[in-house]
Structures are given as C-alpha cells and as structure tokens.
Amino acid sequence: MAPENFNEKLYLSDKSVASLLDVCKDQVWKCFRDGRLPPPIKLGSMTRWRRNDIISWIESRQEGEEA
C-alpha cells in the first residue's frame, strides 16, 4: 500500500511518533509498554511504527472522545 503522498514515510521512528503525538520520545515508549500504543516492528536493527497503525490509533482515540 503506497502512501497518499509519496513524501510521507511508511514507517516512523519514535521521534516521529512523538512529534505526531506532541509528546516526548520517553512518553511514546511508556505508552507502548502500557499497551496504549500499537506495537512497533523491527527493521534490521531499527525499531519503527507503521504510519498507518499510528494514524488509525489516533483516529480511534478521536472517535472515542466524540462519543
């Protein structure tokens, strides 16, 4: 599945996830450990989150706030 905009990354670092969520990297890892954030994947020696997983997670949280 290609991103809608070819400049968008398919995989996000903890720094990129933190930027999307407007939190620090430590908070990203805490949310993951607490089971509140989708799990990352390993790409070689790198740990990355799938952009679609994070966007879906954000949208599901926004829907919950609207209910």
VENMOVEN-V305976 format. One record per pair of residues at least 24 apart in sequence whose ideal C-beta (glycine too) atoms are under 10 Angstrom apart, sorted by the first residue. I is the first residue (numbers start at 1). J is the second residue. Records with the same first field share a line. If there is no record, write none. Layout:
# VENMOVEN-V305976
I=J ; J
This chain:
# VENMOVEN-V305976
1=50 ; 52
3=51 ; 52
8=51 ; 55
9=48 ; 51
10=48 ; 50 ; 51 ; 52
11=40 ; 41 ; 43 ; 46 ; 47 ; 48 ; 49 ; 50 ; 51 ; 52 ; 53 ; 54
12=40 ; 48 ; 49 ; 50 ; 51 ; 53 ; 54 ; 55
13=40 ; 46 ; 47 ; 48 ; 49
14=40 ; 47 ; 48 ; 49
16=48 ; 49 ; 51 ; 54
17=48 ; 49 ; 51 ; 53 ; 54 ; 57
20=49 ; 51 ; 54 ; 55 ; 58
21=54 ; 57 ; 58 ; 61
28=54
31=57
36=61
